[in-house]
Each structure stands twice: as C-alpha cells, then as structure tokens.
Amino acid sequence: DIVLYSGLNYKNPAEKNETDKDESEKGESVSGAKVVTTFDGTLDFQGYTLTHYYENGSGQQFIQNMGASAKLKDVVYDVYFDRDTSVYDAGVFCYRNYGTISDIVINFRGGRSITSNQYCGLIGRFNASCGIIERFVVNNIPDEDKQTLSAYNYVGMVVSSNDGIIRDGYVAGEDIYLTPATASIARYCGGIVGVSNAAGRVENVFSTVNFIQAQRPESKYSYSYYYGAVAGYVAGY
C-alpha cells in the first residue's frame, strides 16, 4: 500500500515486514516528491490503500487539479488529520476535480483534536461542473486514540463545494461535531457535501451520520444552520 504525508511519502508495496529474513527483497520508501499542478491521466489503484497523513492546513493537497480527462478509481483512501489546528481552504486529495472519481472508499481515521475546520473536503475543495464523483463509500471511523471529524464552515466529507455530479454513494460512521462553541454560528456543513450549487447534482445517495451542535454563547445569533447528513445547502438537486 501507499502512505503519504504532506511532504508526500511513497511506501513501496513490495516492502517486507521486519520479520522477513530476506533483506534483499525489501522495497524502498521515497519522500519529498511534489505532484504536478494538473493531472490528466488515469490513477487505477486496483484496490490498494492510499493512506494520507495530512499535516498542512491551508491550500495544500496531493494533486492541485484533476483535469477534465483525469480518472481516479478503485482505491481505499485512509485520511488522518495529523495536526492540532484546523484545516482551511483545502481538498485533501485534490483542490479541484474536473475529471471522474469512481469506486472509492474514503475512511476518515481521525484527527489529533477537535478543530474548527473550514472550506475543506476529503476528496476535494471543489467539484467542477464537469466533475463526476460516483460509486463511493465514506466512513467516519476515527482510530481509538483520534477524534471524529469536526466542522465549522463549508465542510463536506467528499467535497466542500459542488457544481458537478455526485452520485451512487453513502456516508456512515460516527457523528460530526459542529465547532467552535466560542463562535456565534457554524454553517454549510454536510456529510457528503457542504454546499451543492445551482449547477450541482447530488443523486442516489444517503447518509447515517448526524451533526452534534456545540453549546454556543447566549445570543440571538448563537446557532448553527444549513447543515445536514447529506448536504449543508442544496441550490440544485
């Protein structure tokens, strides 16, 4: 399987366990690589697991743009928020998806702490009008020593903002916390997408996750709004 940090580490799937006697057969791990700004090829992981320890917080992702002809398929994507502060304006895998992402299992394995994440998604920040995300499963299943996903503004477990097509998938697992309690509001947070805009389509999906409200200060503005198990706000259908 493949393991990534924000510095991008590749762990050779041929790498042997410590108990293996033949040292000559071990693979090597390579770190410090940068991925192209726009990717227009095909990434077929053939069922392999891509584990991403996401350390950066603002505008950092594995691939900047999945181009219109790009395809990502058949992958198990395990994500850790390996940081103590919030994630802001980021897609963990890509910033914008113009291509097709299909047959993907996303496991959110937790964060170090409950943080006020904003404008982010595990697959992408934006799914463009020509972008398609289909046949997916998202599990909010933090490890025993990790925290569940938390959201403040414009957060979705798949994407933050959708202008394309998201279809044939579901979200399950632990509930999502709306944060922070010190702020007057939290908004536009969804189990699948934060906001699906007028051009966006969300079809044949369901979610079993709930959102847990923070206890906010006493004020006429102290509430959370536009949040839901599937989407925080839908302007399309």
Salt bridges, closest charged atoms under 4 A:
GLU23 OE1 - LYS26 NZ 3.36
GLU25 OE1 - LYS16 NZ 3.67
ASP78 OD2 - ARG109 NE 3.69
ASP82 OD1 - ARG112 NE 3.17
ASP84 OD2 - ARG112 NH1 3.33
ASP89 OD1 - ARG125 NE 3.15
ASP103 OD1 - ARG135 NE 2.77
GLU134 OE2 - ARG135 NH1 3.53
GLU134 OE1 - ARG167 NH2 2.82
ASP143 OD1 - ARG109 NH1 3.88
